[in-house]
Amino acid sequence: MWADQQNAEGAAIRVTGPTEARGLIEDISATMAALEKILTVETEHVRVGRISEGLANESRKSELTSAYLRGLEALKANAVALARFAPAPLEELRARHAAFARAIETNQIVLATARAVSENLVKGISKELSRAQAPQGYAPGRTRSAYGGKSAPLLVSREF
């Protein structure tokens, strides 16, 4: 794969012709499509509350993200050659990248929402447990007052 190819000095190989230019663009497009598919599945699972299923492909997502970032670096390093040797495929890649960016944004919004909901649930549970454990008494004037002491911390197991 283009992202793994390096010359003797360790620098990325340069695009020197139309075939290499199209190959680089096709590889980046394939990586982007595979990553978008994983993000879409993750987004749908998390959106409906199936967090474990949504995050099941985390290692593959990480691999694809690394490959995608290496591809972007190769793209930047060869921008002039790509514009010269493959202008039409480069424009198509830009259009696909815009759609990919929207998929990433949607995924990030869903993940942030799930995180906020989870935090609110844990805080609410902790507050209820603290309230239930706190002794209640009556203050002067026969009104109920909560005990002002601290409660035990809430323990959460991260194992499923």
C-alpha positions as a Markdown table, in Angstrom:
| # | Residue | x | y | z |
|---|---|---|---|---|
| 1 | Met | 0.0 | 0.0 | 0.0 |
| 2 | Trp | 1.2 | 3.5 | -0.8 |
| 3 | Ala | 1.2 | 4.7 | 2.8 |
| 4 | Asp | 3.6 | 2.0 | 3.9 |
| 5 | Gln | 6.1 | 2.5 | 1.1 |
| 6 | Gln | 9.2 | 4.5 | 1.9 |
| 7 | Asn | 12.6 | 5.0 | 0.2 |
| 8 | Ala | 16.0 | 4.3 | 1.8 |
| 9 | Glu | 16.0 | 7.6 | 3.7 |
| 10 | Gly | 12.6 | 6.8 | 5.3 |
| 11 | Ala | 10.8 | 9.5 | 3.4 |
| 12 | Ala | 7.5 | 8.8 | 1.6 |
| 13 | Ile | 7.8 | 7.9 | -2.0 |
| 14 | Arg | 6.8 | 10.7 | -4.4 |
| 15 | Val | 4.2 | 10.4 | -7.1 |
| 16 | Thr | 5.9 | 10.6 | -10.4 |
| 17 | Gly | 3.2 | 9.7 | -12.9 |
| 18 | Pro | -0.5 | 9.4 | -13.6 |
| 19 | Thr | -0.7 | 5.7 | -12.6 |
| 20 | Glu | 0.8 | 6.4 | -9.2 |
| 21 | Ala | -1.4 | 9.4 | -8.7 |
| 22 | Arg | -4.6 | 7.5 | -9.5 |
| 23 | Gly | -3.4 | 4.6 | -7.2 |
| 24 | Leu | -2.8 | 7.0 | -4.3 |
| 25 | Ile | -6.2 | 8.6 | -4.7 |
| 26 | Glu | -7.9 | 5.2 | -5.1 |
| 27 | Asp | -6.2 | 3.9 | -1.9 |
| 28 | Ile | -7.2 | 7.0 | 0.1 |
| 29 | Ser | -10.8 | 6.7 | -1.2 |
| 30 | Ala | -11.0 | 3.0 | -0.3 |
| 31 | Thr | -9.6 | 3.8 | 3.2 |
| 32 | Met | -12.1 | 6.6 | 3.6 |
| 33 | Ala | -15.0 | 4.5 | 2.5 |
| 34 | Ala | -14.1 | 1.7 | 4.9 |
| 35 | Leu | -13.7 | 4.1 | 7.8 |
| 36 | Glu | -17.0 | 5.8 | 6.9 |
| 37 | Lys | -18.8 | 2.5 | 6.9 |
| 38 | Ile | -17.4 | 1.7 | 10.4 |
| 39 | Leu | -18.4 | 5.2 | 11.7 |
| 40 | Thr | -21.9 | 4.9 | 10.3 |
| 41 | Val | -22.4 | 1.5 | 12.0 |
| 42 | Glu | -21.0 | 2.9 | 15.2 |
| 43 | Thr | -23.2 | 6.0 | 15.0 |
| 44 | Glu | -26.3 | 3.9 | 14.5 |
| 45 | His | -25.6 | 1.6 | 17.4 |
| 46 | Val | -24.7 | 4.3 | 19.8 |
| 47 | Arg | -27.7 | 6.4 | 18.7 |
| 48 | Val | -30.1 | 3.6 | 19.8 |
| 49 | Gly | -28.2 | 2.9 | 23.0 |
| 50 | Arg | -26.2 | -0.2 | 21.9 |
| 51 | Ile | -22.9 | 1.2 | 23.1 |
| 52 | Ser | -21.0 | -2.1 | 23.3 |
| 53 | Glu | -22.0 | -3.1 | 19.7 |
| 54 | Gly | -21.2 | 0.4 | 18.5 |
| 55 | Leu | -17.7 | 0.3 | 19.9 |
| 56 | Ala | -16.9 | -3.3 | 18.9 |
| 57 | Asn | -14.8 | -2.4 | 15.9 |
| 58 | Glu | -12.6 | 0.1 | 17.8 |
| 59 | Ser | -9.3 | -1.6 | 16.8 |
| 60 | Arg | -10.2 | -1.7 | 13.1 |
| 61 | Lys | -11.4 | 1.9 | 13.3 |
| 62 | Ser | -8.0 | 2.8 | 14.8 |
| 63 | Glu | -6.1 | 1.0 | 12.1 |
| 64 | Leu | -8.1 | 2.7 | 9.4 |
| 65 | Thr | -7.8 | 6.1 | 11.0 |
| 66 | Ser | -4.0 | 5.7 | 11.1 |
| 67 | Ala | -4.0 | 4.7 | 7.4 |
| 68 | Tyr | -6.2 | 7.6 | 6.5 |
| 69 | Leu | -4.0 | 10.1 | 8.3 |
| 70 | Arg | -0.9 | 8.7 | 6.5 |
| 71 | Gly | -2.8 | 9.0 | 3.3 |
| 72 | Leu | -3.6 | 12.6 | 4.0 |
| 73 | Glu | 0.1 | 13.3 | 4.6 |
| 74 | Ala | 1.0 | 11.5 | 1.3 |
| 75 | Leu | -1.7 | 13.6 | -0.4 |
| 76 | Lys | -0.2 | 16.8 | 1.0 |
| 77 | Ala | 3.3 | 15.8 | 0.1 |
| 78 | Asn | 2.3 | 15.1 | -3.5 |
| 79 | Ala | -0.3 | 17.8 | -4.0 |
| 80 | Val | 1.4 | 19.4 | -7.0 |
| 81 | Ala | 1.9 | 16.0 | -8.7 |
| 82 | Leu | -1.6 | 14.9 | -8.1 |
| 83 | Ala | -3.1 | 18.1 | -9.5 |
| 84 | Arg | -0.9 | 17.7 | -12.6 |
| 85 | Phe | -1.3 | 14.0 | -13.2 |
| 86 | Ala | -4.9 | 13.3 | -11.9 |
| 87 | Pro | -6.9 | 16.5 | -11.6 |
| 88 | Ala | -10.4 | 14.9 | -12.1 |
| 89 | Pro | -9.9 | 12.1 | -9.6 |
| 90 | Leu | -8.5 | 14.6 | -7.1 |
| 91 | Glu | -11.7 | 16.7 | -7.4 |
| 92 | Glu | -13.8 | 13.6 | -6.9 |
| 93 | Leu | -11.7 | 12.8 | -3.8 |
| 94 | Arg | -12.4 | 16.3 | -2.5 |
| 95 | Ala | -16.1 | 15.9 | -2.9 |
| 96 | Arg | -16.0 | 12.5 | -1.2 |
| 97 | His | -13.9 | 14.0 | 1.6 |
| 98 | Ala | -16.6 | 16.6 | 2.3 |
| 99 | Ala | -19.2 | 13.8 | 2.7 |
| 100 | Phe | -16.8 | 11.9 | 4.9 |
| 101 | Ala | -16.3 | 15.0 | 7.1 |
| 102 | Arg | -20.1 | 15.2 | 7.6 |
| 103 | Ala | -20.2 | 11.5 | 8.6 |
| 104 | Ile | -17.4 | 12.2 | 11.1 |
| 105 | Glu | -19.3 | 15.2 | 12.5 |
| 106 | Thr | -22.5 | 13.2 | 12.9 |
| 107 | Asn | -20.5 | 10.5 | 14.7 |
| 108 | Gln | -18.9 | 13.0 | 17.0 |
| 109 | Ile | -22.2 | 14.6 | 17.9 |
| 110 | Val | -23.8 | 11.2 | 18.7 |
| 111 | Leu | -20.8 | 10.1 | 20.8 |
| 112 | Ala | -20.9 | 13.5 | 22.7 |
| 113 | Thr | -24.6 | 13.1 | 23.3 |
| 114 | Ala | -24.2 | 9.6 | 24.6 |
| 115 | Arg | -21.4 | 10.7 | 26.9 |
| 116 | Ala | -23.5 | 13.6 | 28.3 |
| 117 | Val | -26.5 | 11.3 | 28.8 |
| 118 | Ser | -24.3 | 8.7 | 30.6 |
| 119 | Glu | -22.7 | 11.4 | 32.8 |
| 120 | Asn | -26.1 | 12.8 | 33.7 |
| 121 | Leu | -27.5 | 9.3 | 34.6 |
| 122 | Val | -24.5 | 8.5 | 36.8 |
| 123 | Lys | -24.8 | 11.9 | 38.5 |
| 124 | Gly | -28.5 | 11.4 | 39.0 |
| 125 | Ile | -28.0 | 7.9 | 40.4 |
| 126 | Ser | -25.3 | 9.1 | 42.8 |
| 127 | Lys | -27.5 | 12.0 | 44.0 |
| 128 | Glu | -30.4 | 9.6 | 44.6 |
| 129 | Leu | -28.2 | 7.1 | 46.5 |
| 130 | Ser | -26.8 | 9.9 | 48.6 |
| 131 | Arg | -30.2 | 11.3 | 49.4 |
| 132 | Ala | -31.5 | 7.9 | 50.3 |
| 133 | Gln | -28.6 | 7.2 | 52.6 |
| 134 | Ala | -28.6 | 10.5 | 54.3 |
| 135 | Pro | -30.4 | 10.5 | 57.7 |
| 136 | Gln | -33.5 | 12.8 | 57.8 |
| 137 | Gly | -34.5 | 14.8 | 60.8 |
| 138 | Tyr | -36.7 | 17.7 | 61.8 |
| 139 | Ala | -35.3 | 21.2 | 62.3 |
| 140 | Pro | -36.9 | 23.7 | 64.6 |
| 141 | Gly | -40.4 | 24.6 | 63.4 |
| 142 | Arg | -41.1 | 21.0 | 62.5 |
| 143 | Thr | -39.6 | 21.1 | 59.0 |
| 144 | Arg | -37.6 | 18.3 | 57.6 |
| 145 | Ser | -33.9 | 18.9 | 56.9 |
| 146 | Ala | -31.3 | 16.8 | 55.3 |
| 147 | Tyr | -28.3 | 15.7 | 57.2 |
| 148 | Gly | -25.4 | 17.9 | 56.0 |
| 149 | Gly | -22.7 | 15.1 | 56.1 |
| 150 | Lys | -21.0 | 13.6 | 53.1 |
| 151 | Ser | -22.2 | 10.3 | 51.7 |
| 152 | Ala | -20.1 | 7.4 | 50.5 |
| 153 | Pro | -18.8 | 7.7 | 46.9 |
| 154 | Leu | -20.6 | 5.9 | 44.1 |
| 155 | Leu | -18.6 | 2.9 | 42.8 |
| 156 | Val | -19.0 | 2.0 | 39.1 |
| 157 | Ser | -17.7 | -1.2 | 37.5 |
| 158 | Arg | -16.3 | -0.8 | 34.0 |
| 159 | Glu | -16.5 | -4.5 | 33.3 |
| 160 | Phe | -19.5 | -5.7 | 31.4 |
